[in-house]
Amino acid sequence: MAVQKLIDDLKNGSGIKRSRAAAELGHCGDLAAAAALIGALEDTNATVRSNATFALGELGVREAVPQLVPMLKDGDEWVRKSAAKALGLLKAEEALPHLEAALEDPSDIVRSNVSRSLEQIRSSMSGS
């Protein structure tokens, strides 16, 4: 599907269309989707926020790190999990203190993903 169509769906579609578009944009490899995905971090639908969060990590949008860090405190555990995964994919060293704090998250799935991301980031810092 064309990137522009996905961006339009992300901005104007139903909840299901927005969610699907966010996920597909993560696989498209086109950084033109970054601004729309960053905008979707404020969507009222948690699935859209979660998919947009992870998509930014998949696309390697390091400029989104300041917007991704607050997602570690989202009210939805899947959004928090996606934020942890995205920050790990981005090897976001600047997010280390926030990820370390997220080790106290009440959700097992969030803590597990936070631990993995911390390992990814620390590994990249040590050059291994």
MODELLER restraints for C-alpha pairs under 7 A, 6 or more apart:
rsr = mdl.restraints
at = mdl.atoms
rsr.add(forms.Gaussian(group=physical.xy_distance, feature=features.Distance(at['CA:6:A'], at['CA:21:A']), mean=5.08, stdev=0.5))
rsr.add(forms.Gaussian(group=physical.xy_distance, feature=features.Distance(at['CA:6:A'], at['CA:25:A']), mean=6.84, stdev=0.5))
rsr.add(forms.Gaussian(group=physical.xy_distance, feature=features.Distance(at['CA:7:A'], at['CA:21:A']), mean=6.99, stdev=0.5))
rsr.add(forms.Gaussian(group=physical.xy_distance, feature=features.Distance(at['CA:7:A'], at['CA:33:A']), mean=6.59, stdev=0.5))
rsr.add(forms.Gaussian(group=physical.xy_distance, feature=features.Distance(at['CA:7:A'], at['CA:36:A']), mean=6.37, stdev=0.5))
rsr.add(forms.Gaussian(group=physical.xy_distance, feature=features.Distance(at['CA:9:A'], at['CA:17:A']), mean=5.96, stdev=0.5))
rsr.add(forms.Gaussian(group=physical.xy_distance, feature=features.Distance(at['CA:9:A'], at['CA:18:A']), mean=5.59, stdev=0.5))
rsr.add(forms.Gaussian(group=physical.xy_distance, feature=features.Distance(at['CA:9:A'], at['CA:21:A']), mean=6.13, stdev=0.5))
rsr.add(forms.Gaussian(group=physical.xy_distance, feature=features.Distance(at['CA:10:A'], at['CA:17:A']), mean=6.84, stdev=0.5))
rsr.add(forms.Gaussian(group=physical.xy_distance, feature=features.Distance(at['CA:10:A'], at['CA:18:A']), mean=4.16, stdev=0.5))
rsr.add(forms.Gaussian(group=physical.xy_distance, feature=features.Distance(at['CA:10:A'], at['CA:21:A']), mean=5.40, stdev=0.5))
rsr.add(forms.Gaussian(group=physical.xy_distance, feature=features.Distance(at['CA:10:A'], at['CA:22:A']), mean=6.21, stdev=0.5))
rsr.add(forms.Gaussian(group=physical.xy_distance, feature=features.Distance(at['CA:11:A'], at['CA:18:A']), mean=6.89, stdev=0.5))
rsr.add(forms.Gaussian(group=physical.xy_distance, feature=features.Distance(at['CA:15:A'], at['CA:45:A']), mean=6.67, stdev=0.5))
rsr.add(forms.Gaussian(group=physical.xy_distance, feature=features.Distance(at['CA:18:A'], at['CA:48:A']), mean=6.11, stdev=0.5))
rsr.add(forms.Gaussian(group=physical.xy_distance, feature=features.Distance(at['CA:19:A'], at['CA:47:A']), mean=5.96, stdev=0.5))
rsr.add(forms.Gaussian(group=physical.xy_distance, feature=features.Distance(at['CA:19:A'], at['CA:48:A']), mean=4.28, stdev=0.5))
rsr.add(forms.Gaussian(group=physical.xy_distance, feature=features.Distance(at['CA:19:A'], at['CA:51:A']), mean=6.40, stdev=0.5))
rsr.add(forms.Gaussian(group=physical.xy_distance, feature=features.Distance(at['CA:22:A'], at['CA:37:A']), mean=6.71, stdev=0.5))
rsr.add(forms.Gaussian(group=physical.xy_distance, feature=features.Distance(at['CA:22:A'], at['CA:48:A']), mean=6.46, stdev=0.5))
rsr.add(forms.Gaussian(group=physical.xy_distance, feature=features.Distance(at['CA:22:A'], at['CA:51:A']), mean=5.41, stdev=0.5))
rsr.add(forms.Gaussian(group=physical.xy_distance, feature=features.Distance(at['CA:22:A'], at['CA:52:A']), mean=4.95, stdev=0.5))
rsr.add(forms.Gaussian(group=physical.xy_distance, feature=features.Distance(at['CA:22:A'], at['CA:55:A']), mean=6.67, stdev=0.5))
rsr.add(forms.Gaussian(group=physical.xy_distance, feature=features.Distance(at['CA:23:A'], at['CA:51:A']), mean=5.09, stdev=0.5))
rsr.add(forms.Gaussian(group=physical.xy_distance, feature=features.Distance(at['CA:23:A'], at['CA:52:A']), mean=6.59, stdev=0.5))
rsr.add(forms.Gaussian(group=physical.xy_distance, feature=features.Distance(at['CA:23:A'], at['CA:55:A']), mean=6.11, stdev=0.5))
rsr.add(forms.Gaussian(group=physical.xy_distance, feature=features.Distance(at['CA:25:A'], at['CA:33:A']), mean=6.55, stdev=0.5))
rsr.add(forms.Gaussian(group=physical.xy_distance, feature=features.Distance(at['CA:25:A'], at['CA:55:A']), mean=6.53, stdev=0.5))
rsr.add(forms.Gaussian(group=physical.xy_distance, feature=features.Distance(at['CA:26:A'], at['CA:55:A']), mean=3.79, stdev=0.5))
rsr.add(forms.Gaussian(group=physical.xy_distance, feature=features.Distance(at['CA:26:A'], at['CA:56:A']), mean=6.48, stdev=0.5))
rsr.add(forms.Gaussian(group=physical.xy_distance, feature=features.Distance(at['CA:26:A'], at['CA:58:A']), mean=5.51, stdev=0.5))
rsr.add(forms.Gaussian(group=physical.xy_distance, feature=features.Distance(at['CA:26:A'], at['CA:59:A']), mean=5.72, stdev=0.5))
rsr.add(forms.Gaussian(group=physical.xy_distance, feature=features.Distance(at['CA:29:A'], at['CA:59:A']), mean=5.86, stdev=0.5))
rsr.add(forms.Gaussian(group=physical.xy_distance, feature=features.Distance(at['CA:31:A'], at['CA:59:A']), mean=6.80, stdev=0.5))
rsr.add(forms.Gaussian(group=physical.xy_distance, feature=features.Distance(at['CA:34:A'], at['CA:56:A']), mean=6.76, stdev=0.5))
rsr.add(forms.Gaussian(group=physical.xy_distance, feature=features.Distance(at['CA:34:A'], at['CA:61:A']), mean=6.86, stdev=0.5))
rsr.add(forms.Gaussian(group=physical.xy_distance, feature=features.Distance(at['CA:37:A'], at['CA:52:A']), mean=5.26, stdev=0.5))
rsr.add(forms.Gaussian(group=physical.xy_distance, feature=features.Distance(at['CA:37:A'], at['CA:56:A']), mean=6.83, stdev=0.5))
rsr.add(forms.Gaussian(group=physical.xy_distance, feature=features.Distance(at['CA:38:A'], at['CA:64:A']), mean=6.90, stdev=0.5))
rsr.add(forms.Gaussian(group=physical.xy_distance, feature=features.Distance(at['CA:40:A'], at['CA:48:A']), mean=6.86, stdev=0.5))
rsr.add(forms.Gaussian(group=physical.xy_distance, feature=features.Distance(at['CA:40:A'], at['CA:49:A']), mean=6.04, stdev=0.5))
rsr.add(forms.Gaussian(group=physical.xy_distance, feature=features.Distance(at['CA:40:A'], at['CA:52:A']), mean=6.18, stdev=0.5))
rsr.add(forms.Gaussian(group=physical.xy_distance, feature=features.Distance(at['CA:41:A'], at['CA:49:A']), mean=4.81, stdev=0.5))
rsr.add(forms.Gaussian(group=physical.xy_distance, feature=features.Distance(at['CA:41:A'], at['CA:52:A']), mean=6.29, stdev=0.5))
rsr.add(forms.Gaussian(group=physical.xy_distance, feature=features.Distance(at['CA:41:A'], at['CA:53:A']), mean=6.55, stdev=0.5))
rsr.add(forms.Gaussian(group=physical.xy_distance, feature=features.Distance(at['CA:42:A'], at['CA:49:A']), mean=6.76, stdev=0.5))
rsr.add(forms.Gaussian(group=physical.xy_distance, feature=features.Distance(at['CA:43:A'], at['CA:49:A']), mean=5.94, stdev=0.5))
rsr.add(forms.Gaussian(group=physical.xy_distance, feature=features.Distance(at['CA:46:A'], at['CA:76:A']), mean=6.54, stdev=0.5))
rsr.add(forms.Gaussian(group=physical.xy_distance, feature=features.Distance(at['CA:46:A'], at['CA:79:A']), mean=6.68, stdev=0.5))
rsr.add(forms.Gaussian(group=physical.xy_distance, feature=features.Distance(at['CA:49:A'], at['CA:79:A']), mean=6.26, stdev=0.5))
rsr.add(forms.Gaussian(group=physical.xy_distance, feature=features.Distance(at['CA:50:A'], at['CA:78:A']), mean=6.09, stdev=0.5))
rsr.add(forms.Gaussian(group=physical.xy_distance, feature=features.Distance(at['CA:50:A'], at['CA:79:A']), mean=4.19, stdev=0.5))
rsr.add(forms.Gaussian(group=physical.xy_distance, feature=features.Distance(at['CA:50:A'], at['CA:82:A']), mean=5.65, stdev=0.5))
rsr.add(forms.Gaussian(group=physical.xy_distance, feature=features.Distance(at['CA:53:A'], at['CA:68:A']), mean=6.77, stdev=0.5))
rsr.add(forms.Gaussian(group=physical.xy_distance, feature=features.Distance(at['CA:53:A'], at['CA:82:A']), mean=5.92, stdev=0.5))
rsr.add(forms.Gaussian(group=physical.xy_distance, feature=features.Distance(at['CA:53:A'], at['CA:83:A']), mean=5.75, stdev=0.5))
rsr.add(forms.Gaussian(group=physical.xy_distance, feature=features.Distance(at['CA:53:A'], at['CA:86:A']), mean=6.63, stdev=0.5))
rsr.add(forms.Gaussian(group=physical.xy_distance, feature=features.Distance(at['CA:54:A'], at['CA:82:A']), mean=5.06, stdev=0.5))
rsr.add(forms.Gaussian(group=physical.xy_distance, feature=features.Distance(at['CA:54:A'], at['CA:83:A']), mean=6.44, stdev=0.5))
rsr.add(forms.Gaussian(group=physical.xy_distance, feature=features.Distance(at['CA:54:A'], at['CA:85:A']), mean=6.75, stdev=0.5))
rsr.add(forms.Gaussian(group=physical.xy_distance, feature=features.Distance(at['CA:54:A'], at['CA:86:A']), mean=5.10, stdev=0.5))
rsr.add(forms.Gaussian(group=physical.xy_distance, feature=features.Distance(at['CA:56:A'], at['CA:86:A']), mean=6.73, stdev=0.5))
rsr.add(forms.Gaussian(group=physical.xy_distance, feature=features.Distance(at['CA:57:A'], at['CA:86:A']), mean=3.98, stdev=0.5))
rsr.add(forms.Gaussian(group=physical.xy_distance, feature=features.Distance(at['CA:57:A'], at['CA:87:A']), mean=6.50, stdev=0.5))
rsr.add(forms.Gaussian(group=physical.xy_distance, feature=features.Distance(at['CA:57:A'], at['CA:89:A']), mean=5.53, stdev=0.5))
rsr.add(forms.Gaussian(group=physical.xy_distance, feature=features.Distance(at['CA:57:A'], at['CA:90:A']), mean=5.75, stdev=0.5))
rsr.add(forms.Gaussian(group=physical.xy_distance, feature=features.Distance(at['CA:58:A'], at['CA:86:A']), mean=6.93, stdev=0.5))
rsr.add(forms.Gaussian(group=physical.xy_distance, feature=features.Distance(at['CA:58:A'], at['CA:89:A']), mean=6.88, stdev=0.5))
rsr.add(forms.Gaussian(group=physical.xy_distance, feature=features.Distance(at['CA:60:A'], at['CA:90:A']), mean=5.83, stdev=0.5))
rsr.add(forms.Gaussian(group=physical.xy_distance, feature=features.Distance(at['CA:62:A'], at['CA:90:A']), mean=6.13, stdev=0.5))
rsr.add(forms.Gaussian(group=physical.xy_distance, feature=features.Distance(at['CA:68:A'], at['CA:83:A']), mean=6.00, stdev=0.5))
rsr.add(forms.Gaussian(group=physical.xy_distance, feature=features.Distance(at['CA:69:A'], at['CA:95:A']), mean=6.57, stdev=0.5))
rsr.add(forms.Gaussian(group=physical.xy_distance, feature=features.Distance(at['CA:69:A'], at['CA:98:A']), mean=6.91, stdev=0.5))
rsr.add(forms.Gaussian(group=physical.xy_distance, feature=features.Distance(at['CA:71:A'], at['CA:79:A']), mean=6.60, stdev=0.5))
rsr.add(forms.Gaussian(group=physical.xy_distance, feature=features.Distance(at['CA:71:A'], at['CA:80:A']), mean=5.78, stdev=0.5))
rsr.add(forms.Gaussian(group=physical.xy_distance, feature=features.Distance(at['CA:71:A'], at['CA:83:A']), mean=5.77, stdev=0.5))
rsr.add(forms.Gaussian(group=physical.xy_distance, feature=features.Distance(at['CA:72:A'], at['CA:80:A']), mean=4.48, stdev=0.5))
rsr.add(forms.Gaussian(group=physical.xy_distance, feature=features.Distance(at['CA:72:A'], at['CA:83:A']), mean=5.70, stdev=0.5))
rsr.add(forms.Gaussian(group=physical.xy_distance, feature=features.Distance(at['CA:72:A'], at['CA:84:A']), mean=6.67, stdev=0.5))
rsr.add(forms.Gaussian(group=physical.xy_distance, feature=features.Distance(at['CA:72:A'], at['CA:102:A']), mean=6.88, stdev=0.5))
rsr.add(forms.Gaussian(group=physical.xy_distance, feature=features.Distance(at['CA:73:A'], at['CA:80:A']), mean=6.36, stdev=0.5))
rsr.add(forms.Gaussian(group=physical.xy_distance, feature=features.Distance(at['CA:74:A'], at['CA:80:A']), mean=5.91, stdev=0.5))
rsr.add(forms.Gaussian(group=physical.xy_distance, feature=features.Distance(at['CA:77:A'], at['CA:107:A']), mean=6.76, stdev=0.5))
rsr.add(forms.Gaussian(group=physical.xy_distance, feature=features.Distance(at['CA:77:A'], at['CA:110:A']), mean=6.58, stdev=0.5))
rsr.add(forms.Gaussian(group=physical.xy_distance, feature=features.Distance(at['CA:80:A'], at['CA:110:A']), mean=6.27, stdev=0.5))
rsr.add(forms.Gaussian(group=physical.xy_distance, feature=features.Distance(at['CA:81:A'], at['CA:109:A']), mean=6.73, stdev=0.5))
rsr.add(forms.Gaussian(group=physical.xy_distance, feature=features.Distance(at['CA:81:A'], at['CA:110:A']), mean=4.61, stdev=0.5))
rsr.add(forms.Gaussian(group=physical.xy_distance, feature=features.Distance(at['CA:81:A'], at['CA:113:A']), mean=6.06, stdev=0.5))
rsr.add(forms.Gaussian(group=physical.xy_distance, feature=features.Distance(at['CA:84:A'], at['CA:113:A']), mean=5.93, stdev=0.5))
rsr.add(forms.Gaussian(group=physical.xy_distance, feature=features.Distance(at['CA:84:A'], at['CA:114:A']), mean=5.16, stdev=0.5))
rsr.add(forms.Gaussian(group=physical.xy_distance, feature=features.Distance(at['CA:84:A'], at['CA:117:A']), mean=6.26, stdev=0.5))
rsr.add(forms.Gaussian(group=physical.xy_distance, feature=features.Distance(at['CA:85:A'], at['CA:113:A']), mean=6.07, stdev=0.5))
rsr.add(forms.Gaussian(group=physical.xy_distance, feature=features.Distance(at['CA:85:A'], at['CA:117:A']), mean=6.03, stdev=0.5))
rsr.add(forms.Gaussian(group=physical.xy_distance, feature=features.Distance(at['CA:87:A'], at['CA:117:A']), mean=6.80, stdev=0.5))
rsr.add(forms.Gaussian(group=physical.xy_distance, feature=features.Distance(at['CA:88:A'], at['CA:117:A']), mean=4.03, stdev=0.5))
rsr.add(forms.Gaussian(group=physical.xy_distance, feature=features.Distance(at['CA:88:A'], at['CA:118:A']), mean=6.70, stdev=0.5))
rsr.add(forms.Gaussian(group=physical.xy_distance, feature=features.Distance(at['CA:88:A'], at['CA:120:A']), mean=5.78, stdev=0.5))
rsr.add(forms.Gaussian(group=physical.xy_distance, feature=features.Distance(at['CA:88:A'], at['CA:121:A']), mean=5.95, stdev=0.5))
rsr.add(forms.Gaussian(group=physical.xy_distance, feature=features.Distance(at['CA:91:A'], at['CA:120:A']), mean=6.63, stdev=0.5))
rsr.add(forms.Gaussian(group=physical.xy_distance, feature=features.Distance(at['CA:91:A'], at['CA:121:A']), mean=4.67, stdev=0.5))
rsr.add(forms.Gaussian(group=physical.xy_distance, feature=features.Distance(at['CA:91:A'], at['CA:124:A']), mean=6.88, stdev=0.5))
rsr.add(forms.Gaussian(group=physical.xy_distance, feature=features.Distance(at['CA:92:A'], at['CA:121:A']), mean=6.56, stdev=0.5))
rsr.add(forms.Gaussian(group=physical.xy_distance, feature=features.Distance(at['CA:93:A'], at['CA:121:A']), mean=6.23, stdev=0.5))
rsr.add(forms.Gaussian(group=physical.xy_distance, feature=features.Distance(at['CA:96:A'], at['CA:118:A']), mean=6.98, stdev=0.5))
rsr.add(forms.Gaussian(group=physical.xy_distance, feature=features.Distance(at['CA:99:A'], at['CA:114:A']), mean=6.08, stdev=0.5))
rsr.add(forms.Gaussian(group=physical.xy_distance, feature=features.Distance(at['CA:99:A'], at['CA:118:A']), mean=6.97, stdev=0.5))
rsr.add(forms.Gaussian(group=physical.xy_distance, feature=features.Distance(at['CA:102:A'], at['CA:111:A']), mean=6.82, stdev=0.5))
rsr.add(forms.Gaussian(group=physical.xy_distance, feature=features.Distance(at['CA:102:A'], at['CA:114:A']), mean=6.79, stdev=0.5))
rsr.add(forms.Gaussian(group=physical.xy_distance, feature=features.Distance(at['CA:103:A'], at['CA:111:A']), mean=5.16, stdev=0.5))
rsr.add(forms.Gaussian(group=physical.xy_distance, feature=features.Distance(at['CA:103:A'], at['CA:114:A']), mean=6.41, stdev=0.5))
rsr.add(forms.Gaussian(group=physical.xy_distance, feature=features.Distance(at['CA:105:A'], at['CA:111:A']), mean=6.07, stdev=0.5))
